[in-house]
Amino acid sequence: MKRKLSSQHILIILFAIGFILRITGLFNITLAGDFEFHWCIAEKIVIEGFTPLLGPTASVNDALHLGPFYYYLLSIPYALGGGNYKIAIIFFSLLNSLSIFVLFYALKHWFTDSTSLKITSLYTFSAYMISVQNFPWNPYVLPTLITLILFLIAKIQKKEFSYIPALAVTMGLSIQSHATALFLFPVVILLLPLKKIPHRFIILGLFSFLLTMSSWIYVDVTSNFSQTKEALAVFQPSETTDCSLTHYIKNHGNGERCFGQIRNSIFVARMFTTSLFNTRNLLIVSIFSLLSAYFILKEKFKQKYLILLWVGIPWILYLFYSSNVYLHYFLIFFPIPFILCTLILEKISSINSKTHFLSNVLFYLILILNLVITIQQLPIMRG
């Protein structure tokens, strides 16, 4: 009689696969651009004892800085590898692969073991997530931090309030990794059982958050709130020219300022299809968006509140943003693409035996598709 693999065994296998796929960045990542500049900061931290109070600049505004968390994080592989930048690729591949465990145990609070494993599998094999998580760059740390946020929310919802300071610190580190994490603040607050949390834990959480952000706050206050002003300037209406709708539909992509509300909504949907199928094709984006919207509105499932909050609030906030935008700005929607896809497939599976088989085939096809895309992107496969 064959023994069925336990969830823990499958999870270990997923971690091994995830790490192997992510470490392929060793073959196609070079020291250049932001990575090279940040690597120099890490060198100064390790060699010269430099202590930066601010971190990387925001791509939409060179005068706006994030917190210094990423610089200190990057200094760890610099110190471990003696300045060999490839150690950073291994370090971030391993760090982000560990989030596979965290995601699974976070999801178990809302889903069954089987569903949680499917969601985690889609995340593990996602070609887009692999390309994000083996490249040392501050926005690309967000998915791992979000898995930790979900895990801590799950603990707090179980009335384990001692995790509140850890959640506050993780939120602070997320904002220091990329400012779009601010859009998750109302989501996190609404998911917490605030009325049941003793006041002392709320005060401790606020203190932990402020302490995490203290260097950024210090620079902001001592420079006449320069960073706050630059952050607010990002949300000022942008002046646009030559916003032809026809040209936009044919060519719209990263960085465009035209038709902000439409553009940002499309980018939300693009993050979903890119995460799942590694495509930004507008037809596929439209089909998956309609299918997801129909499923969320029509079906009754206990996780609907989580999904509506995690998608709805950041999407609404993005409607007020009209500056340049790039796909990684929408990493804050992780892991909703994988959750929605799994729930839709499970709904198809529940209809009858034939659709059950079809659902399984589609699930494994998505995994294979992403695996093939990752392999095709290796230099050895491109000649």
PyMOL commands that set and color helices and strands:
alter all, ss='L'
color gray80, all
select helices_A, chain A and resi 7-27+33-48+69-81+85-107+113-125+127-133+138-157+161-177+179-191+194-196+199-212+214-222+226-233+245-251+260-277+282-298+304-318+327-333+336-349+353-376+379-382
alter helices_A, ss='H'
color red, helices_A
select strands_A, chain A and resi 57-58+61-65
alter strands_A, ss='S'
color yellow, strands_A
deselect
rebuild
show_as cartoon
